[in-house]
Amino acid sequence: MVISRDRKWFILFAMSMAFFVAAIDGTVMNLAVVWIQSDFHASLSSVQWVLSGFLLSFASFTVAAGKLSDHYGHKRVFTIGVLVFLFFSISGALSQTTWQLIVSRILQGFGAALFWPSVNALTLHSFDGKSRGTAMGILTGIMGLAMTIGPPLGGFLIDLWNWRLILWFNVPLCVLSLVMTYYFVPEDEKHERGKIDFFAIFLILLGFFSFFYALNRGGTIGFNRVEVMIAFVMATLAFLTFVMHECYAKRPLIDFTLLKSGTYVTSVLVRVGTGASFFAVLFVLAFYLQHIVGLSAVKAGLYYLPMTIMMGIIPPILGRMQRRVGSYFPMYFGAILICLSFIYFLFLDWTAITFSQLFLPLFFFGLGIGLILPSNIMIALQEIPKTLTGLGIGILYTCILVSGTTLVILSTQIIREKGTSAAMRILRKDEVFLTPLQQMEVANAVTGLNDPHLFAQEFPGNEAKVAYAVRYGFEEAFFLILKICVIVSALVLLIFAYAHLYRLKNFS
């Protein structure tokens, strides 16, 4: 179908708004953690599901959504997805309990997953030639920009009113995207439909949700509890059954021939590592700046500006230089910068952290992500047939989101276990003896349920010691998380170097 020049740019604008709200909602709530905890008197593990629940449902359903989009039509599935996202954004903004908010965020993630593959498909089908590359470059830049402006935008909206304004922010953008889609996007072309393998979709959802429930619940009550072990067993059985089912299915949900491409697999592994580190930095650093340092939401968000700016400006510049520099060098150099930025973090004086101290590591981190983002997609799709492009993108983003969600959950467990243990060790060393109830309160202070500055005042004569212990405990956990990120980013470099030197001679 031929689409006029003016009309196709209106289509891109409509797609960009949906792409923006889906991407930004993965990070915009990070600075709201402390405020949500305060409003609902919730634990850190519960509030963490406000973040990971969205990412989990988004990740779990993206591959299936791509299949549904091909089956029922891209415009139809896109419209339904945006409507679901819009409805549960409003539902989340009106939530009165933590669990209402968590359920709204999970279903909001399903809506985002539903329209995400359609955004790429409708953009690709609306453009051709050189304009197609330009359009996809704009989408990539919008995604990177949205993910990075999430923290400062979230901080601004929180200070402007409260955390609920973050969810209300989605409403006008979704409505405008729906209106423009209705008027400018052509109707879906009729084609012969095959059968949708809903059993495979069910197995994927069951596997992911069982796994993340076990991971999160196990950190709270112990991994040796029956319900946690049952959840792990369910996840394992669901994934094994899915693989066996796909091997014999006439129309499998996932075409495993994608895994025969070394280029594609390497690109997925690189994005898994960098994506996991990215989400961990956003979650833990935002929590540290507000809860331990005591910064306001806006000021904490402004600390991310070096990273935000680099992630916003580098992808468009790199897109114009792609033919001259290739895709391999920017991606490899970006991975090096990310690894170095984590090492830099480890040598900072976190007892008196300032914006100037964080500027360089966040600058390098943003530069690294900005170099990897567009290059990774170009490399990943270079050996994949056009008929598998949507599936390939869906699997890529699923892996990124699952790895990010996993590291966020693990970071929460590390803060709870390692942080509390370190705080109690310092208090015993300083001969500050606590009752079992007070020990529980210290654990709550480390994980954010209690304000550490106000909590310390409950110990006359030991205020400074208790406040120091809470801060020390969190910093111990924070350093461990940073070390894990260093290891992950180093593994990314090794995998990438091995693939390039020994297996992918024509990688760039």
C-alpha positions as CSV (number, residue, x, y, z in Angstrom):
1,M,0.0,0.0,0.0
2,V,1.4,3.4,-1.0
3,I,1.3,6.0,1.8
4,S,1.7,9.7,1.0
5,R,4.8,11.5,2.3
6,D,3.0,13.7,4.8
7,R,0.8,10.9,6.0
8,K,3.7,8.6,6.8
9,W,5.3,11.2,9.1
10,F,2.0,11.5,11.0
11,I,2.1,7.7,11.4
12,L,5.6,7.9,12.8
13,F,4.5,10.6,15.3
14,A,1.7,8.4,16.5
15,M,4.0,5.4,16.8
16,S,6.6,7.5,18.6
17,M,4.2,8.7,21.3
18,A,3.2,5.1,22.1
19,F,6.9,4.0,21.9
20,F,7.8,6.9,24.3
21,V,5.3,6.1,27.0
22,A,6.1,2.4,27.0
23,A,9.9,3.0,27.2
24,I,9.7,5.7,29.8
25,D,7.4,3.7,32.1
26,G,10.3,1.2,32.5
27,T,12.4,3.8,34.4
28,V,10.1,6.7,35.4
29,M,8.9,5.0,38.6
30,N,12.4,4.5,40.0
31,L,12.4,7.8,41.9
32,A,8.9,7.1,43.2
33,V,9.9,4.1,45.3
34,V,10.5,6.0,48.5
35,W,7.2,7.9,48.1
36,I,5.1,4.8,47.3
37,Q,6.6,3.1,50.4
38,S,5.6,6.1,52.5
39,D,2.1,6.4,51.1
40,F,1.2,2.7,51.5
41,H,3.6,1.8,54.4
42,A,4.9,-1.0,52.2
43,S,8.1,-3.0,52.3
44,L,10.8,-2.6,49.7
45,S,10.2,-6.0,48.3
46,S,6.5,-5.1,47.7
47,V,7.3,-1.8,46.1
48,Q,10.0,-3.4,44.0
49,W,7.1,-5.2,42.2
50,V,5.8,-1.9,41.1
51,L,9.0,-1.7,39.0
52,S,9.6,-5.3,38.1
53,G,6.0,-6.2,37.7
54,F,5.7,-3.9,34.7
55,L,9.0,-5.1,33.2
56,L,8.1,-8.7,33.8
57,S,4.7,-8.6,32.1
58,F,6.2,-6.5,29.3
59,A,9.0,-9.1,28.8
60,S,6.8,-12.1,29.2
61,F,4.3,-11.1,26.5
62,T,6.4,-9.3,23.8
63,V,7.2,-12.4,21.7
64,A,3.6,-13.6,21.9
65,A,2.4,-10.1,21.0
66,G,4.5,-10.1,17.9
67,K,2.7,-13.3,16.8
68,L,-0.7,-11.8,17.6
69,S,0.1,-8.7,15.7
70,D,1.0,-10.7,12.5
71,H,-2.2,-12.8,13.0
72,Y,-4.9,-10.2,13.8
73,G,-3.4,-7.1,12.1
74,H,-0.9,-4.5,13.3
75,K,-3.3,-1.6,13.6
76,R,-5.9,-3.6,15.5
77,V,-3.4,-5.1,18.0
78,F,-1.7,-1.7,18.4
79,T,-5.0,0.0,19.2
80,I,-6.0,-2.6,21.7
81,G,-2.6,-2.5,23.3
82,V,-2.6,1.3,23.8
83,L,-6.2,1.1,25.2
84,V,-5.1,-1.5,27.8
85,F,-2.1,0.6,28.6
86,L,-4.2,3.8,29.0
87,F,-6.9,2.1,31.1
88,F,-4.4,0.7,33.6
89,S,-2.4,3.9,33.8
90,I,-5.5,5.5,35.1
91,S,-6.2,2.5,37.4
92,G,-2.7,2.8,38.8
93,A,-3.0,6.5,39.4
94,L,-6.2,5.9,41.4
95,S,-4.8,3.0,43.4
96,Q,-5.5,2.9,47.2
97,T,-3.3,0.0,48.1
98,T,0.1,-1.4,47.1
99,W,-1.4,-4.5,45.5
100,Q,-3.9,-2.4,43.4
101,L,-0.9,-0.5,42.1
102,I,1.1,-3.6,41.4
103,V,-1.8,-5.3,39.5
104,S,-2.3,-2.1,37.5
105,R,1.4,-2.0,36.6
106,I,1.5,-5.6,35.6
107,L,-1.5,-5.2,33.3
108,Q,-0.1,-1.9,32.0
109,G,3.0,-3.9,31.0
110,F,0.8,-6.3,29.1
111,G,-0.6,-3.4,27.2
112,A,2.8,-2.1,26.4
113,A,4.0,-5.5,25.2
114,L,0.9,-5.8,23.0
115,F,1.6,-2.7,21.0
116,W,5.4,-2.7,21.1
117,P,6.0,-5.1,18.1
118,S,3.2,-3.3,16.1
119,V,5.0,0.0,16.5
120,N,8.1,-1.4,14.7
121,A,5.9,-3.2,12.1
122,L,3.7,-0.2,11.2
123,T,6.8,2.0,11.0
124,L,8.6,-0.4,8.7
125,H,5.6,-0.9,6.5
126,S,4.9,2.9,6.2
127,F,8.4,3.8,5.0
128,D,10.7,2.6,2.3
129,G,14.2,3.3,1.0
130,K,16.4,5.8,2.9
131,S,13.4,7.2,4.8
132,R,12.9,3.8,6.5
133,G,16.3,4.0,8.0
134,T,15.7,7.5,9.2
135,A,12.3,6.5,10.7
136,M,13.8,3.6,12.6
137,G,16.6,5.7,13.8
138,I,14.2,8.2,15.2
139,L,12.3,5.4,17.0
140,T,15.6,4.1,18.5
141,G,16.6,7.6,19.6
142,I,13.2,8.1,21.2
143,M,13.5,4.8,23.1
144,G,16.9,5.7,24.5
145,L,15.8,9.2,25.4
146,A,12.7,8.0,27.1
147,M,14.5,5.5,29.2
148,T,17.0,8.1,30.4
149,I,14.8,11.1,31.0
150,G,12.5,8.8,33.1
151,P,14.3,9.5,36.4
152,P,14.5,13.3,36.1
153,L,11.0,13.5,34.6
154,G,9.7,11.3,37.5
155,G,11.4,13.5,40.0
156,F,9.9,16.6,38.5
157,L,6.4,15.2,38.4
158,I,6.7,13.9,42.0
159,D,7.8,17.4,43.3
160,L,5.1,19.1,41.1
161,W,2.3,17.0,42.8
162,N,3.1,13.4,43.8
163,W,4.0,10.0,42.3
164,R,0.5,9.5,40.9
165,L,1.1,12.3,38.3
166,I,3.7,10.0,36.7
167,L,0.8,7.7,35.6
168,W,-1.5,10.5,34.7
169,F,1.2,11.8,32.4
170,N,0.6,8.8,30.1
171,V,-3.1,9.7,29.5
172,P,-2.9,12.6,27.0
173,L,-0.1,11.0,25.0
174,C,-2.0,7.7,24.7
175,V,-5.2,9.5,23.6
176,L,-3.4,11.6,21.0
177,S,-1.6,8.5,19.7
178,L,-5.0,6.6,19.4
179,V,-6.6,9.5,17.5
180,M,-3.8,9.9,15.1
181,T,-3.6,6.1,14.5
182,Y,-7.4,6.1,13.7
183,Y,-7.1,8.8,11.1
184,F,-3.7,8.2,9.5
185,V,-2.8,4.5,9.8
186,P,-4.3,2.5,6.9
187,E,-6.6,-0.5,7.7
188,D,-4.9,-3.9,8.0
189,E,-4.6,-5.8,4.8
190,K,-6.6,-9.1,4.8
191,H,-4.6,-12.3,4.7
192,E,-4.9,-15.9,5.4
193,R,-4.6,-16.6,9.2
194,G,-3.0,-19.6,10.7
195,K,-3.7,-20.8,14.2
196,I,-2.3,-19.1,17.2
197,D,-0.5,-21.4,19.7
198,F,-2.1,-20.2,22.9
199,F,-0.8,-23.1,24.8
200,A,2.8,-22.0,24.1
201,I,1.9,-18.4,25.2
202,F,0.4,-19.8,28.4
203,L,3.6,-21.8,29.1
204,I,5.8,-18.7,28.6
205,L,3.7,-16.6,31.0
206,L,3.5,-19.4,33.6
207,G,7.3,-19.9,33.4
208,F,8.3,-16.3,33.8
209,F,5.8,-15.5,36.5
210,S,6.6,-18.6,38.5
211,F,10.3,-17.9,38.3
212,F,10.1,-14.3,39.4
213,Y,7.7,-15.0,42.1
214,A,10.1,-17.6,43.5
215,L,13.0,-15.3,43.2
216,N,11.2,-12.4,45.0
217,R,9.4,-14.5,47.6
218,G,12.4,-16.6,48.4
219,G,14.4,-13.5,49.4
220,T,11.7,-12.6,51.9
221,I,10.8,-15.9,53.5
222,G,13.7,-18.1,52.5
223,F,14.5,-20.2,49.5
224,N,13.9,-23.5,51.4
225,R,10.2,-22.8,52.0
226,V,7.8,-25.1,50.2
227,E,5.9,-22.4,48.2
228,V,9.2,-21.1,46.8
229,M,10.4,-24.5,45.8
230,I,7.1,-25.3,44.2
231,A,7.3,-22.0,42.2
232,F,10.8,-22.9,41.0
233,V,9.6,-26.4,40.0
234,M,6.6,-24.9,38.1
235,A,8.9,-22.5,36.2
236,T,11.3,-25.2,35.3
237,L,8.5,-27.5,34.1
238,A,6.8,-24.7,32.2
239,F,10.0,-23.8,30.3
240,L,10.9,-27.4,29.6
241,T,7.4,-28.2,28.3
242,F,7.5,-25.1,26.2
243,V,10.7,-26.1,24.5
244,M,9.4,-29.7,23.9
245,H,6.1,-28.4,22.6
246,E,7.8,-25.9,20.2
247,C,10.1,-28.6,18.8
248,Y,7.0,-30.6,17.6
249,A,4.5,-27.8,16.9
250,K,3.4,-27.4,13.3
251,R,3.4,-23.6,13.7
252,P,5.8,-22.9,16.6
253,L,5.6,-19.6,18.5
254,I,9.4,-19.2,18.3
255,D,11.5,-20.1,15.3
256,F,14.6,-21.7,16.8
257,T,16.6,-21.3,13.6
258,L,17.4,-17.8,14.9
259,L,19.8,-19.4,17.4
260,K,21.9,-20.7,14.5
261,S,23.0,-17.1,13.8
262,G,26.1,-16.4,15.9
263,T,25.8,-12.7,15.2
264,Y,22.2,-12.6,16.5
265,V,23.0,-14.7,19.6
266,T,26.1,-12.5,20.5
267,S,24.0,-9.4,20.1
268,V,21.4,-10.7,22.4
269,L,24.0,-11.6,25.0
270,V,25.6,-8.2,24.8
271,R,22.2,-6.5,25.3
272,V,21.3,-8.8,28.2
273,G,24.4,-7.8,30.1
274,T,24.2,-4.1,29.4
275,G,20.5,-4.0,29.9
276,A,20.6,-5.7,33.3
277,S,23.3,-3.3,34.4
278,F,21.3,-0.3,33.2
279,F,18.2,-1.2,35.2
280,A,20.3,-2.0,38.3
281,V,22.0,1.4,38.2
282,L,18.7,3.2,37.8
283,F,17.0,1.3,40.6
284,V,19.8,1.2,43.3
285,L,21.3,4.6,42.6
286,A,17.9,6.4,42.7
287,F,17.1,4.6,46.0
288,Y,20.5,5.6,47.5
289,L,20.3,9.2,46.5
290,Q,16.9,9.7,48.1
291,H,16.8,7.3,51.0
292,I,20.4,7.5,52.3
293,V,21.7,10.8,51.0
294,G,18.3,12.5,51.5
295,L,18.0,14.3,48.2
296,S,14.6,15.4,46.8
297,A,13.1,13.5,43.9
298,V,13.9,16.3,41.4
299,K,17.5,16.7,42.6
300,A,18.1,13.0,42.5
301,G,16.8,12.9,39.0
302,L,19.1,15.8,38.0
303,Y,22.1,13.7,39.0
304,Y,21.2,11.4,36.0
305,L,21.6,14.3,33.5
306,P,25.1,13.3,32.3
307,M,23.8,9.9,31.4
308,T,20.5,11.2,30.0
309,I,22.1,13.7,27.7
310,M,24.6,11.2,26.3
311,M,21.9,8.6,25.6
312,G,19.8,11.2,23.9
313,I,22.4,12.7,21.5
314,I,24.7,9.9,20.7
315,P,22.3,7.5,18.8
316,P,21.2,10.1,16.2
317,I,24.9,11.2,15.6
318,L,26.0,7.6,15.4
319,G,23.2,6.8,13.0
320,R,24.6,9.3,10.5
321,M,28.1,7.9,10.9
322,Q,27.2,4.3,10.8
323,R,28.5,3.7,7.2
324,R,31.9,5.2,8.0
325,V,32.5,3.6,11.5
326,G,30.5,0.4,11.1
327,S,28.6,-1.3,13.9
328,Y,31.2,-3.4,15.6
329,F,33.6,-0.6,16.9
330,P,30.9,1.6,18.6
331,M,29.3,-1.4,20.3
332,Y,32.6,-2.8,21.6
333,F,33.8,0.6,22.7
334,G,30.5,1.2,24.4
335,A,30.8,-2.1,26.4
336,I,34.3,-1.0,27.5
337,L,33.0,2.4,28.7
338,I,30.2,0.7,30.7
339,C,32.7,-1.7,32.4
340,L,35.0,1.3,33.3
341,S,32.1,3.3,34.6
342,F,31.2,0.6,37.1
343,I,34.9,0.3,38.2
344,Y,34.9,4.1,38.6
345,F,31.8,3.9,40.9
346,L,33.7,1.5,43.2
347,F,36.4,4.1,43.9
348,L,34.1,7.0,44.8
349,D,33.7,8.3,48.3
350,W,30.1,7.4,48.9
351,T,30.1,8.9,52.4
352,A,30.0,12.4,50.9
353,I,28.8,11.9,47.4
354,T,28.2,14.9,45.2
355,F,27.0,15.6,41.6
356,S,30.6,16.4,40.5
357,Q,31.7,13.0,41.7
358,L,29.0,11.1,39.8
359,F,29.3,13.2,36.7
360,L,32.1,11.3,35.0
361,P,31.0,7.7,35.7
362,L,27.4,8.5,34.6
363,F,28.7,10.4,31.6
364,F,30.7,7.4,30.5
365,F,27.9,5.0,31.3
366,G,25.4,7.0,29.2
367,L,28.0,7.3,26.3
368,G,28.4,3.5,26.4
369,I,24.7,2.8,26.3
370,G,24.3,5.4,23.6
371,L,26.9,3.7,21.4
372,I,25.5,0.2,22.0
373,L,21.8,0.9,21.5
374,P,21.6,1.6,17.7
375,S,24.6,-0.6,16.8
376,N,23.2,-3.6,18.6
377,I,20.0,-3.6,16.6
378,M,21.8,-3.2,13.3
379,I,24.1,-6.1,14.1
380,A,21.3,-8.4,15.5
381,L,19.2,-8.1,12.3
382,Q,22.0,-8.3,9.8
383,E,21.7,-12.1,9.3
384,I,18.0,-12.6,10.1
385,P,15.6,-13.0,7.1
386,K,12.9,-10.3,6.8
387,T,10.2,-12.8,7.7
388,L,11.7,-13.2,11.1
389,T,12.6,-9.6,11.9
390,G,9.6,-9.0,14.2
391,L,10.2,-12.2,16.1
392,G,13.9,-11.4,16.3
393,I,13.2,-8.0,17.8
394,G,10.7,-9.5,20.2
395,I,13.1,-12.0,21.5
396,L,15.9,-9.4,21.8
397,Y,13.7,-7.1,23.9
398,T,12.3,-9.9,26.0
399,C,15.8,-11.0,27.0
400,I,16.8,-7.4,27.9
401,L,13.7,-6.9,30.1
402,V,14.0,-10.3,31.7
403,S,17.6,-9.8,32.6
404,G,16.9,-6.3,33.9
405,T,14.0,-7.5,36.0
406,T,16.1,-10.3,37.4
407,L,18.9,-8.0,38.5
408,V,16.5,-5.5,40.1
409,I,15.0,-8.3,42.1
410,L,18.4,-9.7,43.1
411,S,19.5,-6.2,44.1
412,T,16.6,-5.9,46.4
413,Q,17.5,-9.2,48.1
414,I,21.1,-8.1,48.4
415,I,20.1,-4.9,50.1
416,R,17.8,-6.7,52.5
417,E,20.3,-9.5,53.4
418,K,23.7,-8.0,53.0
419,G,22.7,-4.5,54.1
420,T,20.9,-5.6,57.2
421,S,23.7,-8.0,58.2
422,A,26.4,-5.3,57.8
423,A,24.4,-2.7,59.8
424,M,23.9,-5.1,62.7
425,R,27.6,-6.0,62.7
426,I,28.5,-2.3,63.1
427,L,26.0,-1.8,65.9
428,R,27.4,-4.8,67.8
429,K,30.9,-3.5,67.3
430,D,29.9,-0.1,68.7
431,E,28.2,-1.9,71.6
432,V,24.7,-0.7,70.7
433,F,22.5,-3.6,71.9
434,L,19.0,-3.8,70.4
435,T,15.9,-5.8,71.2
436,P,14.5,-8.1,68.5
437,L,11.9,-5.5,67.7
438,Q,14.5,-2.8,67.3
439,Q,16.6,-5.1,65.1
440,M,13.6,-5.5,62.8
441,E,13.3,-1.7,62.7
442,V,16.9,-1.4,61.7
443,A,16.3,-3.9,58.8
444,N,13.3,-1.7,57.8
445,A,15.5,1.4,57.8
446,V,18.1,-0.3,55.6
447,T,15.5,-1.4,53.1
448,G,13.7,1.9,53.1
449,L,10.5,1.1,55.1
450,N,11.7,3.6,57.8
451,D,13.4,6.9,57.3
452,P,16.9,6.3,58.6
453,H,17.4,9.9,59.7
454,L,14.2,10.0,61.7
455,F,14.6,6.4,62.9
456,A,18.0,7.2,64.5
457,Q,16.4,9.7,66.8
458,E,14.6,6.9,68.6
459,F,18.0,5.9,70.1
460,P,18.9,8.8,72.5
461,G,22.7,9.0,72.9
462,N,23.2,6.6,69.9
463,E,21.7,8.6,67.1
464,A,24.9,9.0,65.2
465,K,25.9,5.4,65.6
466,V,22.5,4.0,64.4
467,A,22.4,6.4,61.4
468,Y,26.0,5.5,60.4
469,A,25.2,1.7,60.7
470,V,22.1,2.0,58.4
471,R,24.1,4.0,55.9
472,Y,27.1,1.6,56.1
473,G,24.8,-1.4,55.7
474,F,23.3,0.0,52.5
475,E,26.6,1.0,51.1
476,E,28.0,-2.5,51.7
477,A,25.1,-4.0,49.7
478,F,25.5,-1.2,47.1
479,F,29.2,-2.1,46.6
480,L,28.3,-5.8,46.1
481,I,25.8,-4.9,43.4
482,L,28.4,-2.7,41.7
483,K,30.9,-5.6,41.7
484,I,28.3,-7.9,40.2
485,C,27.7,-5.3,37.4
486,V,31.5,-5.1,36.8
487,I,31.6,-8.9,36.4
488,V,28.6,-8.9,34.1
489,S,30.0,-6.1,31.9
490,A,33.4,-7.8,31.8
491,L,31.7,-11.0,30.7
492,V,30.0,-9.1,27.9
493,L,33.3,-7.8,26.7
494,L,34.8,-11.4,26.7
495,I,31.8,-12.8,24.8
496,F,31.8,-10.0,22.3
497,A,35.6,-10.3,21.7
498,Y,35.5,-14.1,21.4
499,A,32.6,-14.0,18.9
500,H,34.4,-11.3,16.8
501,L,37.8,-12.8,16.8
502,Y,37.0,-16.5,16.4
503,R,33.6,-16.9,15.0
504,L,32.3,-13.7,13.3
505,K,35.0,-12.6,10.9
506,N,32.6,-10.3,9.1
507,F,30.8,-8.9,12.2
508,S,31.1,-5.3,11.2
